[in-house]
Amino acid sequence: MKKISITLLILSWVLAGFSQTAYNASFADYQRNFPRLHDILRKKEDSLRRQFMEKGLSWPAKYIYLRSFKYDSQLEVWVKNDKKEPFQLFKTYKVCAMAGTLGPKRMEGDYQVPEGFYYINEFNPRSVYHLSLGLNYPNASDRYLSDAIQPGGDIYIHGSCVTTGCIPITDSQIEELYALATYAKSSGQDFIPVHIFPVRFNVKKSADYLGRYVRDFADYAHLANSLKEVFYYFEKHKQLPLIMVNNRGSYVLDEDVKNALPSAEKKVLPAPVVKKKRRHTEFDESEIPTTVHKLPEFPGGSDAFRQYLRDLNKKLGPYLNDDQHTAYVLVEFIVTGKGKVLNPRIIRGGNDLLNEHLLDALEEMPDWLPAVREGKSVPMKLKQTIVIENKLPGVQVGS
């Protein structure tokens, strides 16, 4: 990997293989001191030993790796006994509930489940959610990109099937997972990695959903692409890559990780839309009258305006998302007493890319005939719904 300025190392490194100590039962023994866990560990060990035998796996697993898929509501458990071996899938749990939407967690109280590369940093046998395993949110990337004062925290994998931003599974499943993590930690795995992905990237329905989401929230594309690259690297090698964070909070991945992407996947997610810094002209809106005798008029009249909208539709139609047959975009702008168009803005509708091109067009509109009140030209603020579709647009004009 080329030399770059790296500030912090994300904990996925653990999977890449730090040297492990010989089995040390002290952590498992410590966990057994909690009354709730004594019988759970004993019973679950018998069950897990049997399940491992049925799957041809060696008990206990010295290394485990967890990956969760938000949209697909799944939590996978992967295991192995030597750092050089590929991971093998032990089990997939159904996630009971999921708060929030796709996308990362960025502040306290947003009810979002984080997305990114984490590790277990807490074993809580006294959890009000039966048992819980804490994650190191905010990680190095989150500390750069999340709210500086209140980024949130207390993210767990836990039982009880309820959540306000965690990963809940059933009580029986968290008992099993807690036991697996306990024995792995006792075997020397100090950092148990947990990767949280928005979707299963190799499931078409899930990937299509993510694609639509990214088109509406283009700033999310960079993170989504990094997550996708790590997902496919693991799919190919069943090993985890080294993941680092640069001084902008972005994940930095080796070229081997990027090269693991199937060719058909390399351009699935669109690049972020660069939003221009729009010019804003100071204007005293108290000068705008509440009523006028004549509304502003597009040069050439209503027929010319309809033609302008038809031309605009042809220009903007290609920027509709694949799942958008029609976009209703409400815009607002001021027509001054001299007919100049000022400060157009999008109130709602469209998508990031379409809206940027629409604002470009509105900023280049020709001068209008201004509104008239009591025989004098006066400024007026107009609201305009522009309908963009594959056919000729409908138009709704209002002030």
C-alpha positions in Angstrom: 0.0 0.0 0.0 1.3 3.4 -0.8 2.5 5.6 2.0 -0.2 8.0 3.1 -0.7 10.0 6.3 -2.6 7.8 8.6 -3.7 8.9 12.0 -5.6 6.0 13.6 -5.9 2.3 13.1 -9.4 0.8 13.1 -9.9 -2.3 14.9 -10.6 -4.5 12.0 -6.9 -5.1 12.1 -7.5 -7.7 14.7 -8.8 -10.1 12.2 -5.7 -9.7 10.1 -3.9 -11.5 12.9 -2.3 -10.3 15.9 -0.4 -13.0 17.8 -2.8 -14.8 20.2 -1.9 -16.0 23.6 -2.4 -19.6 24.8 -5.9 -20.4 26.2 -6.4 -18.5 29.4 -9.5 -19.5 31.3 -9.5 -16.6 33.7 -11.9 -14.5 31.6 -14.4 -17.3 31.3 -14.0 -18.1 35.0 -14.6 -14.4 35.8 -17.8 -14.5 33.7 -19.0 -17.6 35.6 -18.9 -15.6 38.8 -22.1 -13.9 37.7 -25.0 -16.0 38.9 -26.9 -15.4 35.6 -24.0 -16.6 33.5 -22.9 -19.7 35.5 -25.7 -22.0 34.2 -25.9 -20.2 30.8 -22.3 -20.9 30.0 -22.5 -24.5 31.1 -25.7 -25.2 29.1 -24.6 -23.2 26.0 -21.2 -24.8 26.0 -22.8 -28.3 25.6 -25.1 -27.0 22.9 -22.3 -25.2 21.0 -19.9 -28.1 21.2 -22.6 -30.3 19.6 -23.4 -27.7 16.9 -19.7 -27.3 16.1 -19.3 -31.0 15.8 -22.3 -31.3 13.4 -20.7 -28.6 11.2 -17.2 -30.1 11.3 -15.8 -27.2 13.3 -13.3 -27.3 16.1 -14.6 -26.3 19.6 -14.0 -23.7 21.0 -13.5 -21.2 18.3 -10.3 -19.1 19.1 -11.3 -16.4 16.6 -14.8 -15.1 15.9 -16.0 -12.4 13.5 -19.4 -10.8 13.4 -21.0 -9.0 10.5 -24.5 -7.4 10.5 -26.7 -6.3 7.6 -29.2 -3.6 8.5 -31.6 -3.8 5.6 -31.5 -7.6 5.5 -31.9 -7.9 9.3 -29.1 -10.5 9.8 -26.2 -11.1 12.1 -23.6 -13.6 10.9 -21.1 -15.4 13.2 -17.9 -16.6 11.5 -15.3 -18.7 13.3 -11.8 -20.2 12.9 -9.0 -21.6 15.1 -5.9 -20.3 13.4 -5.2 -16.8 12.2 -4.0 -18.1 8.8 -7.1 -20.1 8.2 -10.1 -18.7 6.3 -13.2 -18.0 8.4 -16.1 -20.4 8.2 -19.7 -19.4 8.7 -21.1 -20.9 11.9 -24.6 -19.4 12.1 -26.8 -16.5 10.9 -29.1 -14.9 13.4 -32.2 -13.0 12.6 -32.0 -9.4 13.9 -35.3 -8.8 15.7 -35.7 -5.1 15.0 -33.8 -2.3 13.5 -34.1 1.4 14.3 -33.4 4.3 11.9 -32.6 4.0 8.2 -29.5 3.2 6.1 -26.5 5.4 6.7 -24.1 6.0 9.6 -24.9 7.2 13.1 -23.8 10.8 13.5 -25.3 12.1 16.7 -26.9 11.2 20.0 -30.6 10.5 19.7 -30.8 9.9 16.0 -31.9 6.3 16.6 -29.4 5.2 13.9 -27.5 1.9 14.0 -23.9 2.7 13.2 -22.3 1.5 10.0 -18.6 0.8 9.8 -15.9 -1.3 11.4 -16.1 -1.9 15.1 -15.1 -4.4 17.8 -16.6 -5.7 21.1 -15.3 -3.6 23.9 -17.7 -4.6 26.7 -19.2 -7.8 28.1 -22.3 -6.9 30.2 -23.8 -9.8 32.1 -26.1 -7.5 34.1 -27.8 -5.9 31.0 -31.5 -5.0 31.3 -31.7 -6.6 27.8 -30.7 -10.0 29.3 -27.1 -10.0 28.1 -25.2 -7.5 25.9 -21.9 -7.0 24.1 -20.9 -3.4 23.6 -19.4 -1.9 20.5 -16.7 0.7 20.3 -18.9 3.4 18.8 -17.8 6.1 18.1 -14.7 4.6 16.5 -11.8 6.6 15.0 -13.8 7.5 11.8 -16.9 8.4 13.7 -15.0 10.8 16.0 -14.0 12.8 13.0 -17.4 12.8 11.2 -20.0 12.6 14.0 -21.3 15.4 16.2 -18.3 16.7 18.1 -20.2 17.2 21.4 -22.9 14.5 21.3 -21.9 11.7 18.9 -24.0 9.2 20.9 -22.8 5.9 22.3 -24.0 2.8 24.2 -24.4 0.7 21.1 -24.8 -3.0 21.9 -25.7 -6.4 20.5 -28.2 -7.6 23.1 -31.2 -9.7 23.8 -34.9 -8.9 24.4 -35.8 -8.1 20.8 -36.2 -4.3 21.2 -34.0 -1.5 20.1 -33.4 2.3 19.9 -30.3 2.0 17.8 -28.7 -1.3 18.8 -28.6 -4.8 17.2 -31.2 -6.9 19.1 -31.5 -10.7 18.9 -33.4 -13.2 21.0 -32.4 -14.1 24.6 -31.4 -17.6 23.5 -29.3 -16.2 20.7 -27.5 -13.6 22.8 -26.7 -16.4 25.4 -25.1 -18.4 22.6 -23.2 -15.4 21.1 -22.1 -14.2 24.6 -20.7 -17.7 25.2 -18.9 -17.8 21.9 -17.4 -14.3 22.5 -16.4 -15.3 26.1 -14.5 -18.4 25.0 -12.8 -16.5 22.1 -11.6 -13.8 24.5 -10.4 -16.5 26.9 -8.4 -18.0 24.1 -6.7 -14.6 23.6 -8.8 -12.7 21.0 -8.8 -9.4 22.7 -10.6 -7.6 19.9 -13.6 -9.3 18.4 -14.4 -7.5 15.2 -18.0 -6.5 14.3 -18.6 -5.0 10.8 -22.0 -3.4 10.2 -23.1 -3.1 6.6 -26.2 -1.3 5.2 -27.1 -4.3 3.0 -25.9 -7.6 1.6 -24.3 -6.2 -1.5 -24.6 -9.4 -3.4 -28.3 -9.6 -3.0 -30.0 -7.8 -5.9 -33.0 -6.5 -4.0 -30.8 -5.2 -1.2 -28.2 -3.6 -3.5 -31.0 -2.0 -5.6 -32.5 -0.5 -2.4 -29.1 0.9 -1.4 -28.6 2.3 -4.9 -31.8 4.3 -4.7 -31.0 5.5 -1.2 -27.5 6.7 -2.2 -29.0 8.7 -5.2 -31.1 10.6 -2.7 -28.3 11.0 -0.1 -25.2 11.3 -2.3 -22.9 12.3 0.5 -23.2 8.7 1.8 -21.8 7.2 -1.4 -18.1 7.3 -0.2 -18.8 5.3 3.0 -21.1 2.9 1.2 -18.4 2.2 -1.4 -15.8 1.5 1.4 -18.2 -0.9 3.1 -18.9 -2.6 -0.2 -15.2 -3.1 -0.9 -14.6 -4.7 2.5 -17.6 -6.9 2.1 -16.4 -8.3 -1.3 -12.8 -8.8 0.0 -14.2 -11.0 2.7 -16.5 -12.8 0.3 -13.4 -13.6 -1.8 -10.8 -14.5 0.8 -12.7 -15.2 4.0 -10.1 -13.1 5.8 -10.3 -9.5 6.9 -8.2 -6.7 5.6 -6.3 -4.0 7.3 -8.5 -1.0 7.6 -7.2 2.4 8.6 -8.5 5.9 9.0 -7.0 9.1 7.5 -7.1 12.6 8.9 -10.4 13.3 7.3 -12.2 10.4 8.9 -12.4 8.3 5.8 -11.6 4.6 5.8 -8.4 3.8 3.9 -8.2 0.4 2.2 -5.3 -1.5 0.5 -5.5 -1.9 -3.3 -6.0 -5.6 -2.8 -9.3 -4.8 -1.1 -10.4 -2.6 -4.0 -9.3 -5.2 -6.5 -11.5 -7.8 -4.9 -14.6 -6.1 -6.2 -16.3 -8.0 -9.0 -16.1 -5.9 -12.2 -19.8 -5.5 -12.4 -19.9 -3.9 -8.9 -17.2 -1.3 -9.3 -19.5 1.5 -10.5 -22.8 0.4 -8.8 -22.9 3.4 -6.4 -22.8 6.9 -7.9 -20.1 9.3 -6.9 -21.2 12.0 -4.5 -22.9 15.1 -6.1 -20.7 18.2 -5.6 -23.1 20.9 -4.5 -22.1 24.3 -5.8 -21.8 27.3 -3.5 -24.7 29.3 -4.9 -24.6 33.1 -5.2 -27.1 34.8 -2.9 -28.1 38.4 -3.4 -29.1 40.4 -0.4 -32.7 41.5 -0.8 -35.1 43.2 1.6 -38.2 41.0 1.3 -40.3 43.5 3.2 -40.4 45.4 -0.1 -42.5 42.6 -1.6 -46.2 43.6 -1.5 -48.8 41.1 -0.3 -51.0 41.7 -3.4 -50.3 42.9 -7.0 -52.5 43.9 -9.9 -50.4 41.9 -12.4 -48.1 38.9 -11.7 -44.6 38.7 -13.2 -44.6 37.4 -16.7 -42.0 35.2 -18.4 -40.6 36.9 -21.6 -42.9 36.0 -24.4 -45.9 35.2 -22.2 -47.5 32.0 -21.1 -46.8 30.1 -24.3 -43.1 30.9 -24.1 -43.1 29.8 -20.5 -44.7 26.4 -21.4 -42.0 26.0 -24.1 -39.3 26.8 -21.6 -40.6 24.1 -19.2 -40.8 21.6 -22.1 -37.2 22.3 -22.9 -36.3 22.1 -19.2 -37.9 18.7 -19.1 -35.8 17.4 -22.0 -32.7 18.7 -20.3 -33.4 17.3 -16.8 -35.2 14.1 -17.6 -32.0 12.1 -17.8 -31.2 13.0 -14.2 -34.2 11.2 -12.8 -33.3 8.2 -10.7 -33.9 4.8 -12.2 -36.9 4.3 -9.9 -38.3 7.9 -10.5 -40.9 8.1 -13.3 -41.8 11.6 -12.3 -40.3 14.2 -10.0 -42.3 17.1 -8.6 -39.8 19.8 -7.7 -41.1 22.9 -5.8 -38.8 25.9 -6.4 -38.9 29.5 -5.2 -37.3 32.6 -6.6 -37.7 36.4 -6.5 -38.5 38.5 -9.5 -37.3 42.0 -8.7 -39.0 45.3 -9.8 -36.5 45.3 -12.7 -37.4 41.7 -13.7 -34.2 40.1 -12.5 -34.4 36.6 -11.1 -32.8 36.3 -7.7 -31.9 33.5 -5.2 -33.7 30.5 -6.7 -33.8 27.6 -4.3 -35.3 24.1 -4.1 -38.0 23.7 -1.4 -38.6 20.0 -2.0 -38.5 17.2 -4.5 -36.2 15.8 -7.1 -32.8 14.3 -6.2 -29.4 15.9 -5.5 -28.1 15.6 -9.1 -31.3 16.7 -10.8 -31.7 19.7 -8.3 -28.2 20.9 -9.0 -28.9 21.0 -12.8 -32.2 22.7 -12.2 -30.6 25.4 -10.0 -28.1 26.0 -12.8 -31.0 26.5 -15.3 -32.9 28.8 -12.9 -29.9 31.0 -12.3 -29.6 31.5 -16.1 -33.3 32.4 -16.6 -33.9 35.5 -18.7 -35.3 38.6 -17.2 -39.0 38.6 -16.6 -41.6 41.4 -16.9 -42.0 42.5 -13.3 -45.2 42.4 -11.3 -47.3 45.6 -11.2 -49.1 47.3 -8.4 -50.9 50.6 -8.8 -49.1 51.2 -12.1 -45.6 50.7 -10.6 -43.2 47.7 -11.1 -42.7 45.9 -7.8 -40.8 42.8 -6.7 -42.6 39.4 -6.2 -41.7 36.1 -4.8 -42.9 33.1 -6.9 -43.2 29.4 -6.0 -43.2 27.1 -9.0 -43.8 23.3 -9.1 -41.9 21.9 -12.0 -42.8 18.4 -13.0 -40.0 16.4 -14.6 -41.0 13.1 -16.3 -40.2 11.1 -19.4 -43.1 12.8 -21.3 -44.0 16.4 -21.4 -44.2 17.9 -18.0 -47.3 19.2 -16.3 -47.0 22.6 -14.8 -48.4 24.2 -11.7 -47.7 27.9 -11.2 -48.3 29.7 -7.9 -47.1 32.7 -6.0 
